[in-house]
Amino acid sequence: MRTAVVTDSNSGITREKADRYGIFMLPMPFYIDDELYLEGETLSHVDFFTMQQSGARIYTSQPSPADVMDLWDRVLEEYDELLYIPMSSGLSGSCQTAQALAQDYDGKVVVADMGRVSVAQKHAVLEAVKRANAGMSARDICKELVYYRNEFQIYITVETLDYLKAGGRVSASSAMIGNLLNIRPILSLNTGQVEVAGKAKGEKLSRKKMIHAIEEDLIGRFHASNLDDFYLAAAASMSKEKAAEWKQQLEDHFGIHCNMSPIPLSVATHLGYGTHGVAVMRKMK
């Protein structure tokens, strides 16, 4: 049985990497000044941030049912079944839409709600590819992945509070004071729930606070005696130089390799340029 792995661009997987690993990618749609763009196809990250910083009106959307089914139908012309790993159901309605659509595919489409986005979603997708290449069925892969559903943690900080204000997550007065004093929130993401985990003054202290939070999770939540069973990953929407600096800081601190990915545009829409974060994920056996 041939099993395909399908995901969306919220995973942060580049088109080049998707082609290399045989991953089928559904681009996320965006409306910028009322014009439709598709992430990675008609919209690059550079163009997105240029338009965002120029004040363009940007709205996220979920892929249309027609686009989802069109991709699935094309994949099933070559494969017996597929496993679809979308963005967390806690952050978008696209997962629930996919689950409803899958009911019309006679078990050939399995939707895995991993509660993940960005580098954590990417990790689940790459693990699914390993299992698909080993001959596992979509349903069995889904069961193994869901077993590890909660075994990750992401922390993110932002450069400006303007986009959190626009999305209603902080008040206008809090955003004004925070930007004036350079106070940055530390956001926590686990299984689709976004919460404020703390705050820090400036980039240097916010990075230290995220690192400390990961250390506390490794010990208190994951009961890790070492890092042998964990992956470290970072994501950023900033210059290559600053992203590389953040990656190096994490590797120097934890002493293990850290994968770096771009922040998905669906996340960047609500957080803005300069956003960066770190994730820890338990390895899937």
KOLVEX-789123 format. One line per field, with one value per residue (C-alpha): residue in one letter; x negated, y, z negated. Coordinates in Angstrom, 1 decimal, always signed. Layout:
! residues N
rest: [A; ...]
xx: [X; ...]
yy: [Y; ...]
zz: [Z; ...]
This chain:
! residues 285
rest: [M; R; T; A; V; V; T; D; S; N; S; G; I; T; R; E; K; A; D; R; Y; G; I; F; M; L; P; M; P; F; Y; I; D; D; E; L; Y; L; E; G; E; T; L; S; H; V; D; F; F; T; M; Q; Q; S; G; A; R; I; Y; T; S; Q; P; S; P; A; D; V; M; D; L; W; D; R; V; L; E; E; Y; D; E; L; L; Y; I; P; M; S; S; G; L; S; G; S; C; Q; T; A; Q; A; L; A; Q; D; Y; D; G; K; V; V; V; A; D; M; G; R; V; S; V; A; Q; K; H; A; V; L; E; A; V; K; R; A; N; A; G; M; S; A; R; D; I; C; K; E; L; V; Y; Y; R; N; E; F; Q; I; Y; I; T; V; E; T; L; D; Y; L; K; A; G; G; R; V; S; A; S; S; A; M; I; G; N; L; L; N; I; R; P; I; L; S; L; N; T; G; Q; V; E; V; A; G; K; A; K; G; E; K; L; S; R; K; K; M; I; H; A; I; E; E; D; L; I; G; R; F; H; A; S; N; L; D; D; F; Y; L; A; A; A; A; S; M; S; K; E; K; A; A; E; W; K; Q; Q; L; E; D; H; F; G; I; H; C; N; M; S; P; I; P; L; S; V; A; T; H; L; G; Y; G; T; H; G; V; A; V; M; R; K; M; K]
xx: [+0.0; -1.3; -0.6; -1.1; -1.7; +0.0; -0.3; +0.2; -2.3; -1.7; -4.3; -7.0; -8.2; -9.7; -8.7; -12.2; -12.1; -8.6; -9.8; -12.8; -10.9; -7.8; -5.5; -2.4; -1.8; +1.4; +0.6; +2.4; +4.4; +4.1; +6.1; +3.8; +5.8; +8.6; +6.3; +5.9; +2.3; +1.1; -1.8; -4.9; -3.3; -2.1; -3.4; -7.0; -8.0; -9.9; -6.9; -4.6; -6.6; -7.2; -3.4; -2.8; -5.2; -3.8; -0.4; +1.4; +4.6; +3.9; +6.4; +5.8; +8.2; +8.4; +8.1; +11.4; +13.0; +12.6; +8.8; +8.4; +10.3; +8.6; +5.2; +6.4; +7.9; +4.7; +2.7; +5.0; +4.5; +0.9; +1.4; +3.7; +4.4; +3.1; +2.5; +3.3; +1.6; +3.0; +2.5; +3.9; +7.6; +7.1; +5.8; +7.8; +11.0; +9.2; +8.7; +12.4; +13.2; +10.7; +12.2; +15.6; +14.4; +12.5; +15.8; +16.5; +13.3; +14.2; +11.2; +8.6; +8.0; +7.0; +6.7; +4.4; +5.1; +1.7; +2.5; -0.7; -1.9; -5.3; -8.3; -6.3; -3.9; -6.9; -8.4; -5.2; -5.1; -8.7; -8.0; -5.0; -7.1; -9.5; -6.7; -5.0; -8.3; -8.5; -5.1; -2.9; +0.8; +2.2; +4.3; +1.4; -0.9; +1.9; +2.1; -1.6; -1.8; +1.3; -0.4; -3.0; -0.5; -1.2; -5.0; -6.1; -6.3; -6.8; -7.7; -7.5; -8.3; -7.6; -9.4; -6.3; -2.9; -1.1; +0.1; +1.3; +3.2; +4.8; +5.9; +7.4; +5.0; +3.7; +5.4; +4.3; +3.0; +1.0; -0.5; -1.5; -3.2; -4.8; -6.3; -7.4; -9.2; -10.3; -8.4; -7.9; -5.4; -6.5; -3.8; -3.3; -1.9; -0.9; +1.8; +3.2; +3.7; +1.8; +1.2; -1.0; -3.7; -5.5; -7.2; -10.6; -12.3; -14.1; -15.2; -18.2; -16.1; -13.1; -15.5; -16.9; -13.3; -12.3; -15.4; -14.7; -11.1; -12.3; -14.7; -11.9; -9.6; -12.3; -12.8; -9.3; -7.0; -9.0; -11.1; -14.2; -17.5; -19.3; -18.4; -19.0; -15.2; -14.4; -14.7; -15.3; -14.0; -13.7; -11.6; -12.0; -10.7; -13.8; -17.0; -19.1; -21.9; -19.7; -18.0; -21.4; -22.4; -19.4; -20.0; -23.6; -22.6; -20.3; -22.9; -25.5; -23.2; -21.7; -24.7; -22.6; -21.7; -18.9; -16.9; -15.8; -12.7; -10.8; -7.7; -4.6; -2.9; +0.4; -1.5; -3.4; -0.1; +0.8; -2.7; -4.7; -8.3; -11.0; -9.0; -11.1; -10.7; -12.0; -10.4; -11.3; -9.8; -10.1; -11.5; -8.9; -10.2]
yy: [+0.0; +3.4; +6.2; +9.9; +12.6; +15.9; +19.1; +22.8; +25.7; +26.5; +23.8; +26.1; +23.4; +25.0; +23.9; +22.6; +20.4; +19.2; +18.1; +16.4; +14.4; +13.7; +15.8; +17.2; +20.8; +22.9; +26.6; +28.8; +31.7; +35.3; +38.4; +41.5; +44.6; +42.3; +40.5; +36.7; +35.3; +31.8; +31.3; +30.0; +30.2; +33.7; +35.2; +35.1; +35.9; +39.0; +40.3; +39.6; +41.5; +44.4; +44.7; +44.2; +46.9; +49.3; +49.1; +46.7; +45.1; +41.4; +38.7; +35.0; +32.4; +28.7; +26.7; +26.3; +22.9; +22.7; +23.4; +20.7; +18.1; +18.9; +18.2; +15.1; +13.8; +14.4; +12.6; +9.6; +9.1; +8.0; +6.7; +4.3; +6.6; +9.8; +11.2; +14.9; +16.9; +20.4; +23.4; +22.9; +22.9; +25.3; +27.9; +27.5; +25.9; +24.2; +21.0; +20.6; +21.3; +18.6; +16.1; +16.7; +16.4; +13.2; +11.4; +11.3; +9.4; +5.9; +5.8; +6.8; +10.1; +10.2; +13.6; +13.9; +16.8; +17.2; +20.5; +21.9; +24.7; +25.8; +23.8; +21.4; +20.7; +20.2; +17.7; +15.6; +15.7; +14.5; +11.7; +10.7; +10.6; +8.2; +5.8; +6.1; +5.2; +2.2; +1.0; +1.9; +2.7; +6.2; +5.1; +3.4; +6.5; +8.7; +6.6; +6.8; +10.5; +11.3; +9.4; +12.2; +15.0; +16.8; +16.2; +19.6; +23.2; +26.4; +29.9; +33.0; +36.7; +39.7; +42.8; +45.0; +44.8; +46.5; +43.3; +41.8; +45.0; +44.8; +41.2; +42.2; +40.3; +43.4; +46.8; +49.9; +51.4; +48.3; +48.2; +51.8; +51.5; +48.2; +49.5; +52.7; +50.7; +47.9; +45.3; +42.1; +39.3; +35.7; +33.6; +29.9; +27.5; +23.9; +21.8; +24.9; +27.1; +30.4; +32.0; +34.8; +33.0; +36.2; +39.3; +40.8; +44.1; +44.0; +41.2; +40.0; +39.4; +37.9; +35.4; +34.5; +34.1; +31.7; +29.6; +29.4; +28.4; +25.6; +24.4; +24.4; +22.4; +19.8; +19.2; +19.7; +18.7; +16.2; +14.8; +14.9; +13.8; +14.7; +15.9; +12.6; +12.1; +15.6; +17.8; +21.5; +23.9; +27.6; +29.8; +33.4; +36.2; +38.4; +38.9; +35.9; +37.3; +37.7; +34.3; +32.7; +34.5; +33.2; +29.6; +29.8; +31.1; +28.1; +25.6; +27.1; +27.0; +23.5; +21.8; +20.1; +20.9; +23.3; +23.3; +26.8; +27.5; +30.6; +31.6; +30.6; +33.6; +32.7; +33.3; +36.3; +38.0; +38.3; +38.8; +40.8; +41.0; +40.3; +37.5; +34.5; +31.5; +28.2; +24.7; +21.5; +18.2; +14.7; +12.3; +9.9; +6.3]
zz: [+0.0; +1.0; -1.5; -0.7; -3.2; -2.7; -4.8; -4.5; -4.3; -8.0; -8.6; -7.4; -5.0; -1.9; +1.6; +2.2; -0.9; -0.1; +3.3; +1.9; -0.6; +1.6; -0.6; +1.0; -0.1; -0.3; -0.1; -2.6; -1.1; -2.1; -1.1; -0.9; -0.1; +1.1; +3.6; +3.2; +2.7; +2.0; -0.3; +1.5; +4.9; +5.6; +2.3; +1.1; -2.5; -1.3; +0.6; -2.4; -4.9; -2.5; -2.1; -5.8; -6.8; -4.2; -6.0; -3.6; -5.0; -5.4; -6.2; -6.7; -5.3; -5.1; -1.9; -0.1; -0.2; +3.6; +3.4; +0.7; +2.6; +5.8; +4.2; +2.5; +5.8; +7.7; +4.9; +4.9; +8.6; +7.7; +4.1; +2.4; -0.5; -2.1; -5.6; -5.9; -8.7; -8.8; -11.1; -14.6; -15.0; -17.9; -15.5; -12.4; -11.2; -8.3; -10.3; -11.0; -7.4; -6.3; -8.7; -7.3; -3.7; -4.5; -5.2; -1.5; -0.7; -2.0; -4.4; -1.8; -3.6; -7.2; -8.9; -11.9; -14.2; -15.9; -17.5; -16.0; -13.7; -12.4; -13.4; -15.6; -12.7; -10.4; -12.8; -12.7; -8.9; -8.6; -11.0; -9.0; -5.8; -7.5; -8.4; -5.0; -3.3; -5.6; -4.3; -7.2; -6.5; -7.0; -9.9; -11.7; -11.2; -12.6; -15.7; -16.3; -15.7; -17.9; -20.8; -20.8; -20.2; -23.5; -23.5; -22.4; -23.5; -21.6; -22.9; -20.7; -21.2; -19.0; -18.0; -18.1; -19.7; -16.8; -15.2; -18.5; -19.1; -15.6; -16.3; -19.6; -21.8; -23.6; -24.2; -22.3; -25.5; -26.5; -23.0; -23.1; -26.5; -25.6; -22.4; -24.2; -26.9; -24.6; -26.7; -24.7; -25.6; -25.6; -24.0; -24.8; -22.3; -23.0; -21.2; -19.6; -22.6; -22.7; -26.1; -27.5; -29.4; -30.6; -29.3; -29.2; -28.3; -24.9; -22.7; -24.8; -27.9; -26.0; -24.4; -27.8; -29.2; -26.3; -26.9; -30.6; -29.9; -27.7; -30.4; -32.9; -30.6; -29.9; -33.6; -35.1; -32.3; -30.2; -33.0; -30.8; -32.3; -29.1; -25.6; -23.8; -23.3; -22.1; -19.0; -19.2; -16.6; -16.0; -13.7; -12.8; -10.6; -10.6; -8.6; -7.8; -10.0; -13.1; -12.5; -12.4; -15.6; -17.4; -16.1; -17.3; -20.7; -21.1; -20.0; -22.3; -25.2; -24.8; -23.1; -20.4; -16.8; -16.3; -13.0; -11.8; -9.7; -8.6; -10.6; -8.6; -7.2; -8.9; -12.2; -11.0; -10.0; -13.7; -15.1; -12.5; -11.3; -13.9; -15.5; -16.6; -18.8; -20.0; -20.2; -21.9; -20.7; -22.0; -19.4; -18.1; -18.5]
